[in-house]
Amino acid sequence: MSTTPTALIIGASRGLGLGLTERLREAGWNVMATVRDPSKAQALQAVPGVQVETLEMNDDAQLDALVQRLQGQVFDLVFVNAGVMGPQPQSPQSVTLDDVGQLFMTNAVAPIRVASRLVGQIDRDRGVLAFMSSGLGSVTSPNGGEICLYKASKAALNSMINSFVVQLQRPDLTVLAMHPGVVRTDMGGDNAPLDVQTSTRGLVEQITAQRGRPGLRFIDFQGETLTW
């Protein structure tokens, strides 16, 4: 007898996280979703049936409290979506230590902290752990020079994911580093070629297709394999 799958989306107040929540609910999933400030998450709270939780991903105490609240819950999907663009302009000549530290903590280190706390609650038969990466995270990509620090933080995330998977020793688990495409969000800008619905529909389709296929993969929203 089949049961309704359950997802946890980390970072869902707007943009791709909100879109993922909407698409998963449309597909019949149970969804829990985190935001830093529930008072600014009206769009998420308007999605029927979503359990909203509070989490500032860089705050260990908040992360521990979330894990405590979710104790005993089994997830078919944990998707770590939260991230930031970083300082502007992105010049190695002018950036500060605090700016770089905040960027790499949020985009590369904190996602692994979240995953390490929650991976034990991911289903052992068809569970998926997904991270919102970027095609710019490929060290072979010639694009994105104007946002070189953001690009480097996504390459660092990919490297951290790889190390995490090697150390985890969970051959049953599907782990995905996912590129959503260039999307019209606050981060992607108004001139990006993709809308949120198209991107997140593709992400959900790929997550569904990858369930039950253990291993680590770097793919885009259309299922194309990307070069690490």
C-alpha positions in Angstrom: 0.0 0.0 0.0 1.5 3.3 -1.1 1.8 6.3 1.3 1.9 9.9 0.6 5.5 11.1 0.3 6.8 13.9 2.7 9.2 16.6 1.8 11.2 19.2 3.9 12.2 22.3 2.0 14.8 24.5 3.7 14.3 28.1 2.6 10.9 28.5 1.1 9.6 32.0 1.8 9.9 33.1 -1.9 11.4 32.3 -5.3 12.5 28.7 -6.0 11.8 27.4 -2.5 8.2 28.7 -2.6 7.8 27.3 -6.1 9.1 23.9 -5.0 6.6 23.9 -2.2 3.8 24.7 -4.5 4.7 22.1 -7.1 5.2 19.4 -4.5 1.8 20.2 -3.0 0.2 20.1 -6.5 1.8 16.6 -6.9 0.2 15.4 -3.7 3.2 15.5 -1.4 3.0 16.4 2.3 5.4 19.4 2.7 7.1 21.0 5.6 9.0 24.2 4.8 11.3 26.5 6.7 11.6 30.3 6.6 13.8 32.7 8.6 10.9 35.0 9.5 7.4 33.7 9.4 6.0 37.2 9.5 7.4 37.7 6.0 6.2 34.4 4.6 2.6 35.2 3.7 2.9 33.6 0.2 4.1 30.3 1.7 1.5 30.4 4.5 -1.1 30.7 1.7 -0.2 27.4 0.2 -2.8 24.9 1.5 -1.6 22.2 3.8 2.0 23.3 4.3 3.6 23.1 7.8 5.8 26.2 8.2 8.8 26.0 10.5 11.3 28.7 11.6 15.0 28.4 10.7 17.9 30.7 10.3 20.2 28.2 8.7 23.4 29.7 10.1 22.1 29.6 13.7 23.1 26.2 15.3 20.6 26.7 18.1 17.7 27.2 15.7 18.9 24.2 13.7 19.0 22.0 16.8 15.6 23.2 17.8 14.2 22.3 14.4 15.7 18.8 14.5 14.2 18.3 18.0 10.7 19.4 16.7 11.0 17.0 13.7 12.2 14.1 15.7 10.7 10.8 14.5 9.6 12.3 11.2 10.7 10.3 8.1 11.2 12.3 4.9 11.2 11.1 1.3 12.9 14.4 0.3 15.0 16.9 2.1 15.8 19.8 -0.2 18.3 22.4 1.0 17.5 25.5 -1.0 18.6 28.5 1.0 21.4 30.7 -0.3 22.5 34.3 -0.9 24.1 36.2 -3.8 26.7 37.9 -1.7 28.3 41.3 -1.8 28.1 43.7 -4.8 30.3 44.3 -6.7 32.0 41.0 -6.5 35.6 42.1 -6.8 38.4 40.2 -5.1 40.1 43.6 -4.7 37.4 45.1 -2.6 35.5 42.3 -0.8 35.8 42.0 3.0 36.6 39.0 5.1 33.1 39.3 6.8 31.4 39.4 3.3 33.3 36.3 2.1 32.7 34.5 5.4 29.0 35.1 5.4 28.7 34.1 1.7 30.6 30.8 2.0 29.0 29.9 5.4 25.5 30.4 4.0 26.0 28.8 0.5 28.5 26.0 1.2 29.0 25.2 4.9 25.5 25.6 6.5 23.8 23.4 3.9 26.0 20.5 4.9 25.4 21.2 8.6 21.6 21.0 7.8 22.0 17.8 5.8 24.2 16.1 8.5 21.5 16.8 11.1 18.6 15.5 9.0 20.1 12.8 6.9 19.2 10.1 9.4 15.5 10.9 8.9 15.6 10.4 5.2 13.8 7.2 4.0 16.2 4.3 3.4 14.3 2.9 0.4 13.6 5.8 -1.9 14.8 8.9 0.0 16.4 11.9 -1.8 18.7 14.5 -0.4 18.9 17.5 -2.7 20.8 20.7 -2.7 20.2 23.9 -4.8 23.4 24.2 -6.6 24.1 26.1 -9.9 25.6 25.4 -13.3 28.1 28.1 -12.3 29.3 25.7 -9.6 31.0 23.7 -12.3 34.7 24.8 -12.3 34.6 24.3 -16.1 32.0 27.0 -16.6 33.3 30.1 -18.3 30.2 32.1 -17.3 29.4 34.3 -14.3 32.7 36.2 -14.0 30.8 39.3 -12.7 29.6 37.2 -9.8 32.8 35.3 -9.2 32.4 35.0 -5.5 28.9 33.5 -5.7 30.2 31.2 -8.4 33.1 30.1 -6.2 30.6 29.5 -3.3 28.6 27.1 -5.4 31.7 25.3 -6.5 32.6 25.0 -2.8 29.1 23.7 -2.1 29.5 21.0 -4.8 32.9 20.0 -3.3 31.4 19.9 0.2 28.5 17.7 -1.0 31.0 15.3 -2.5 33.0 15.1 0.7 29.8 14.7 2.8 28.6 11.8 0.6 32.0 10.0 0.8 32.0 10.3 4.6 28.4 9.5 5.0 28.6 5.9 3.8 24.9 5.7 2.8 24.9 3.6 -0.4 21.1 3.6 -0.3 20.7 7.3 -0.6 20.1 9.4 -3.6 21.9 12.8 -3.4 21.4 15.5 -6.0 23.2 18.7 -6.6 20.6 20.5 -8.8 20.8 23.5 -11.2 17.4 25.1 -11.6 18.4 27.0 -14.7 18.6 30.8 -14.9 15.3 31.9 -13.3 13.4 35.1 -12.9 13.8 35.5 -9.1 15.3 38.2 -6.9 18.6 36.5 -7.5 18.2 35.7 -11.2 16.8 39.0 -12.2 13.9 40.1 -14.4 15.6 39.2 -17.7 16.3 35.6 -16.9 14.9 33.1 -19.5 12.9 30.8 -17.1 10.0 31.5 -14.8 9.8 29.9 -11.4 7.0 27.5 -12.3 8.9 26.0 -15.3 12.0 25.5 -13.3 10.4 24.1 -10.2 8.2 21.8 -12.2 11.3 20.4 -13.8 13.1 20.0 -10.5 10.2 18.1 -9.0 10.0 15.9 -12.1 13.7 15.1 -11.8 13.5 14.4 -8.1 10.6 12.0 -8.8 12.5 10.2 -11.5 15.6 9.9 -9.4 13.9 8.3 -6.4 15.1 4.8 -5.8 18.3 5.4 -7.8 21.1 5.7 -5.2 24.2 7.7 -5.8 25.4 11.3 -6.2 24.6 13.2 -9.3 24.9 16.8 -10.5 21.9 17.5 -12.8 19.8 20.4 -14.1 16.0 20.8 -14.0 15.7 18.9 -17.3 17.7 15.9 -16.1 20.9 16.8 -18.0 24.1 15.7 -16.3 26.5 18.6 -15.6 30.3 18.5 -15.2 31.5 18.9 -11.7 
